[in-house]
Amino acid sequence: MSEMARLSALRRYQILDTPPEETFDDITRVAAEVCGKPIALISLLDETRQWFKSRYGLEVESTPRDFAFCNCTIEQDSLFEVSDARADPAFENNPLVTDFPHISHYAGIPLTTLDGHNLGSLCVIDTEPGELTEAQVASLEALARQVILQLELKLALRDTDAAR
């Protein structure tokens, strides 16, 4: 699928730059706890940035897309995991690895719409190397599906209100 179609799908949900919501914050909190990681994010990619709809353990609202691990995640159909970014030639010089937040372990599940567009990821991050267990991956996948269901619910409610 094309990047233009992916961006159009992202805009359809009208989620970018919206305030925090407890439903999404619950998902990132549970993701961090289940995976035993200090950071969990719902990350959405537009043309130039990764914007965080929800963040647990990280205060920044966005980062440049050029540095986003999520950029690799949206190219996958399932888990994208980097066990130790500091030792991975593809990431060792990434500013998100060498500087704050000092990413070492990254694991992300693409947020795939019902029509097949990867909008971003639900990811967990640690400053230490690591690897998720099969059970943690399955839990992260389930939580990623819940993110999409929440987006679909918001879209359906907006469409229903518009039809009234």
C-alpha positions as CSV (number, residue, x, y, z in Angstrom):
1,M,0.0,0.0,0.0
2,S,1.2,3.5,-0.8
3,E,2.3,6.0,1.8
4,M,-0.3,8.5,0.4
5,A,-3.1,5.9,1.1
6,R,-1.6,5.3,4.6
7,L,-1.6,9.0,5.4
8,S,-5.2,9.3,4.1
9,A,-6.3,6.5,6.4
10,L,-4.5,8.2,9.4
11,R,-6.3,11.4,8.7
12,R,-9.7,9.7,8.4
13,Y,-9.5,8.9,12.2
14,Q,-8.9,12.6,13.1
15,I,-6.7,11.5,16.0
16,L,-3.5,13.5,15.5
17,D,-2.9,16.3,18.0
18,T,-5.9,15.4,20.1
19,P,-5.7,15.5,23.9
20,P,-4.8,12.5,26.0
21,E,-7.6,10.0,26.7
22,E,-7.9,7.6,29.6
23,T,-8.8,4.7,27.3
24,F,-5.5,4.9,25.4
25,D,-3.5,5.7,28.5
26,D,-4.9,2.5,30.1
27,I,-3.6,0.5,27.1
28,T,0.0,1.9,27.3
29,R,0.1,1.4,31.1
30,V,-1.0,-2.2,30.8
31,A,1.5,-2.8,27.9
32,A,4.4,-1.5,30.0
33,E,3.3,-3.6,33.0
34,V,2.7,-6.8,31.1
35,C,6.0,-6.4,29.2
36,G,8.0,-5.2,32.3
37,K,9.2,-2.1,30.5
38,P,9.5,1.5,31.7
39,I,8.1,3.0,28.5
40,A,5.1,2.3,26.4
41,L,3.7,4.4,23.5
42,I,0.9,4.6,21.1
43,S,2.8,6.2,18.2
44,L,1.2,7.5,15.0
45,L,3.3,8.5,12.0
46,D,2.5,11.5,9.8
47,E,4.8,12.9,7.1
48,T,7.5,14.3,9.4
49,R,7.0,13.0,12.9
50,Q,5.9,10.2,15.2
51,W,3.3,11.7,17.4
52,F,2.3,9.9,20.6
53,K,-1.4,9.6,21.3
54,S,-0.5,8.0,24.6
55,R,2.8,7.8,26.5
56,Y,3.7,5.9,29.6
57,G,7.1,6.7,31.1
58,L,8.0,9.3,28.6
59,E,7.1,13.0,28.6
60,V,7.8,14.1,25.0
61,E,4.8,14.4,22.6
62,S,6.6,13.6,19.4
63,T,10.0,12.9,17.7
64,P,11.2,13.4,14.2
65,R,10.0,10.5,11.9
66,D,13.5,10.2,10.6
67,F,14.6,8.7,13.9
68,A,11.5,6.7,14.7
69,F,11.8,2.9,15.3
70,C,8.1,3.0,14.5
71,N,9.1,3.7,10.9
72,C,10.4,0.2,10.7
73,T,7.4,-1.2,12.6
74,I,4.9,0.1,10.0
75,E,6.7,-1.8,7.3
76,Q,5.9,-5.1,9.1
77,D,2.9,-7.3,9.5
78,S,3.8,-8.3,13.0
79,L,6.3,-7.6,15.8
80,F,9.3,-5.6,15.1
81,E,11.9,-6.0,17.8
82,V,15.4,-4.7,18.4
83,S,17.0,-6.5,21.3
84,D,19.9,-4.1,21.7
85,A,19.9,-1.0,19.6
86,R,23.3,0.1,20.9
87,A,24.8,-2.9,19.2
88,D,22.7,-2.9,16.1
89,P,24.4,-1.2,13.1
90,A,21.0,0.1,11.8
91,F,20.3,1.9,15.1
92,E,23.5,2.4,17.0
93,N,23.9,6.1,15.8
94,N,20.2,7.0,16.1
95,P,19.8,10.0,18.4
96,L,17.1,8.2,20.3
97,V,19.7,5.6,21.2
98,T,22.8,7.8,21.8
99,D,20.8,10.5,23.6
100,F,17.5,10.7,25.5
101,P,15.6,8.4,25.9
102,H,18.6,6.1,25.4
103,I,16.7,3.3,23.7
104,S,18.2,-0.1,23.9
105,H,15.3,-2.6,23.6
106,Y,12.4,-1.7,21.3
107,A,9.4,-3.9,20.5
108,G,6.5,-2.6,18.5
109,I,3.3,-4.1,17.0
110,P,1.9,-2.2,14.0
111,L,-1.5,-0.5,14.4
112,T,-3.2,-1.9,11.4
113,T,-6.6,-0.6,10.3
114,L,-9.4,-2.9,9.2
115,D,-8.5,-2.0,5.6
116,G,-4.9,-2.9,6.0
117,H,-3.1,0.4,6.7
118,N,-0.4,0.6,9.3
119,L,-0.9,3.9,11.1
120,G,1.8,3.5,13.7
121,S,2.6,1.2,16.6
122,L,2.0,0.1,20.1
123,C,5.5,-0.2,21.4
124,V,7.4,-0.8,24.6
125,I,10.9,0.5,25.2
126,D,13.7,-0.1,27.7
127,T,17.1,1.5,28.3
128,E,18.5,-2.1,28.8
129,P,18.7,-4.9,26.2
130,G,15.9,-7.3,26.3
131,E,13.5,-9.6,24.4
132,L,9.8,-10.2,24.8
133,T,8.4,-13.6,25.6
134,E,5.8,-15.2,23.4
135,A,3.2,-14.4,26.0
136,Q,4.2,-10.7,26.1
137,V,4.1,-10.5,22.3
138,A,0.6,-12.0,22.3
139,S,-0.5,-9.5,24.9
140,L,1.0,-6.6,23.0
141,E,-0.8,-7.8,19.8
142,A,-4.1,-8.0,21.7
143,L,-3.6,-4.5,23.1
144,A,-2.7,-3.2,19.6
145,R,-6.0,-4.6,18.3
146,Q,-7.8,-2.7,21.2
147,V,-6.2,0.6,20.0
148,I,-7.6,0.0,16.5
149,L,-11.0,-0.9,17.9
150,Q,-11.0,2.3,19.9
151,L,-10.1,4.3,16.8
152,E,-12.9,2.6,14.9
153,L,-15.4,3.2,17.6
154,K,-14.5,7.0,17.7
155,L,-14.9,7.1,13.9
156,A,-18.3,5.3,14.0
157,L,-19.5,7.7,16.7
158,R,-18.4,10.7,14.7
159,D,-20.1,9.4,11.6
160,T,-23.3,8.7,13.5
161,D,-23.3,12.2,15.0
162,A,-22.7,13.7,11.5
163,A,-25.6,11.7,10.1
164,R,-28.0,13.1,12.7
